[in-house]
Amino acid sequence: MLDVMGEDYIRTARAKGLGERRVIYRHGLRAAITPVLTQFGIDVGTLLGGAIVTENVFGLPGLGQLVTSSLEKQDLPTIIGLVLLASAFVVVANMVVDVLYSVLDARVRLS
């Protein structure tokens, strides 16, 4: 946020007479939130992998336990289904991030 607030378009918005609150929220925050969204999209895959590990460590029933038991039994259809489900979560999260980019940053357009 500190880097964004020193940009030329922020200075221009202030020079045009916009209020400080509007400059921060409308111009500064919208540009500064983009890297946060990028990290969110990357973290979705890590979150799913962390859930698998957590379920195995604490013995909780769920996808993690199903993955472990399927790998031990070499149940190929179940493993394929779980990999497809995990990859679908990552793809959907990245699509949501891309749509949010176009909402937050006026320079990005969906086409």
C-alpha positions in Angstrom: 0.0 0.0 0.0 2.9 2.4 0.8 4.3 1.8 -2.7 1.0 2.4 -4.4 0.4 5.7 -2.5 3.5 7.2 -4.0 2.4 6.6 -7.6 1.6 9.4 -10.1 -2.1 8.6 -10.4 -2.6 9.0 -6.7 -0.9 12.4 -6.8 -3.1 13.3 -9.7 -6.3 12.3 -7.8 -5.2 14.4 -4.9 -4.4 17.4 -7.2 -7.9 17.1 -8.7 -9.3 17.7 -5.2 -10.6 14.3 -4.3 -10.9 13.6 -0.6 -8.1 11.6 1.1 -10.5 8.8 2.1 -11.7 8.4 -1.5 -8.1 8.5 -2.8 -7.1 5.7 -0.4 -10.0 3.4 -0.9 -11.0 4.1 -4.5 -7.5 4.4 -6.0 -4.9 3.1 -3.6 -6.5 0.1 -2.1 -7.8 -1.2 -5.4 -4.3 -1.3 -6.9 -2.7 -2.6 -3.7 -5.1 -5.6 -3.3 -4.0 -7.2 -6.6 -0.9 -9.0 -5.1 -3.0 -10.2 -2.2 -5.5 -11.8 -4.6 -2.6 -13.5 -6.5 -1.4 -15.0 -3.2 -4.9 -16.1 -2.4 -5.2 -18.0 -5.6 -1.9 -19.8 -5.0 -2.8 -20.6 -1.4 -5.9 -22.6 -2.3 -3.9 -25.5 -3.5 -1.7 -25.4 -0.4 -4.9 -25.2 1.8 -6.2 -28.4 0.2 -2.8 -30.2 0.7 -2.6 -28.9 4.3 -6.1 -30.3 5.0 -5.0 -33.7 3.8 -2.0 -33.7 6.2 -4.0 -32.4 9.1 -6.6 -35.0 8.7 -4.0 -37.8 8.7 -2.1 -36.4 11.7 -5.2 -36.1 13.9 -7.1 -39.1 12.4 -10.1 -37.1 11.2 -12.4 -38.6 8.6 -12.4 -36.7 5.3 -10.7 -36.4 2.0 -7.2 -36.7 3.6 -8.1 -40.1 5.0 -9.7 -41.2 1.8 -6.6 -40.2 -0.2 -4.3 -42.1 2.2 -6.4 -45.3 2.2 -6.8 -45.1 -1.6 -3.1 -44.9 -2.0 -2.5 -47.8 0.4 -5.1 -49.9 -1.4 -3.9 -48.7 -4.9 -7.5 -47.8 -5.7 -6.9 -46.0 -9.0 -10.4 -44.7 -9.8 -10.7 -43.0 -6.4 -7.2 -41.5 -6.7 -8.0 -40.1 -10.1 -11.3 -38.7 -8.8 -9.6 -37.0 -5.9 -6.9 -35.5 -8.1 -9.5 -34.2 -10.4 -11.5 -32.7 -7.5 -8.3 -31.0 -6.1 -7.4 -29.6 -9.5 -11.0 -28.3 -10.0 -10.7 -26.4 -6.7 -7.5 -24.8 -7.9 -8.9 -23.9 -11.3 -12.1 -22.4 -9.9 -10.1 -20.4 -7.3 -7.9 -19.0 -10.1 -10.9 -18.1 -12.2 -12.4 -16.2 -9.3 -9.1 -14.4 -8.8 -9.1 -13.4 -12.5 -12.7 -12.1 -12.3 -11.8 -10.1 -9.2 -8.8 -8.6 -11.0 -11.1 -7.2 -13.6 -13.5 -5.8 -10.9 -10.7 -4.2 -8.9 -8.3 -3.0 -11.5 -9.7 -0.9 -14.4 -6.6 -1.8 -16.6 -7.7 -5.4 -16.7 -10.5 -6.4 -19.0 -12.1 -9.8 -19.6 -12.3 -10.6 -23.3 
